[in-house]
Amino acid sequence: MTEHFQFAQPEWLYALPFILCLIILRRRRGAEGSITYPTVRFIASLARTPQSLAGKIGALCFVLAAAAIAIALARPQHVEDKTFRTVNGIDIMIAFDLSYSMETPDMVLNRMPINRLVAAKHVITQFVDSRPDDRIGIVGFAGKTKSFCPLTLDHALVNSIIRDFHPRMIQADGTAIGSAIAAAATRLDDRKETKSKIIILVTDGASNSGQISPLVAAENAAKLGIKIYTIAVGTEEGTLANGMVVQSEFDEPTLRKIAQLTGGEHFRATNMASFNKAFTSIGKLEKSEAKVQTVRHIEEYFMYFLVTGAALALLGLSLQVLKPAPAP
């Protein structure tokens, strides 16, 4: 909300300097006449200066009345603007792979090697911060799925949960991609009024667990109007912390098919640059609709000056009638 004072027709204020000139000219002495008398005895009664309110105050009242009316014509206003922002946000469920292979340190951040999980946490929290108007929820999965956060606008809570992620949070080996999609889709389907719903699936492996296949889960999600964006994170080969070399089991044909069935896209993140680019692309494709409406309340003050000007003019006129200026 913003407030300010303004004149709707400020050109009338240019009259004020001329009115000020009238006050200055009023104080000047006019030409002095003289009459010759043989003795001052005859003009003793005329030598006294007559006291005239009409002459001293009446004219000033007229001048001040003119100034007040000029200000009234300029229409002083107090303006209050209230801005209302209506947002048609997007519901986003992030399906986060928490399998043991996410500990593979084949990513680099600030010239330091990091594992895939740390890389995913870094990129996803930045993405969450960039979507202030969207409801975001989190589903984690390994050999089974777990819902960590329902759809919410409390993004600080979402990022807090993501930062606490570690591969031992789900005690089940494997990668249940189909179950993760189904769990995320169920959360999204609970909100019937939202027009745009998406799932972002982040994984470093192929589906080898769960009771539903990824493609069947994707087909069901498509029927609910849910788009799925898939991101395969990691290099083809990586070394775990214990020195064991892990051959990544990316099933990119299936991930592409999941995205294709639902109208989404598939991305491959082999380093931090491509990982960030994937989420930037999703952000550009899925934009929230925001409408800004401003309501302006204007309070007029011209009546105060108009009444004041009328009162001063009436006072000046009354003084002129009741106490006229003395005759010469």
SULDA-V294168 format. One record per run of one state. SS is the DSSP state (alpha for helix, beta for strand, coil for the rest). FROM is the first residue (numbers start at 1). TO is the last residue. Records with the same first field share a line. If there is no record, write none. Layout:
SS=FROM-TO  FROM-TO
//
This chain:
coil=1-1  8-9  27-39  44-52  74-75  89-90  98-99  104-106  110-111  115-115  130-134  142-144  153-154  164-176  190-196  204-213  224-225  234-236  240-244  248-251  263-265  270-271  286-288  301-301  323-328
beta=2-7  76-88  91-97  107-109  112-114  135-141  145-152  197-203  226-233  237-239  245-247  266-269  289-300
alpha=10-26  40-43  53-73  100-103  116-129  155-163  177-189  214-223  252-262  272-285  302-322
//
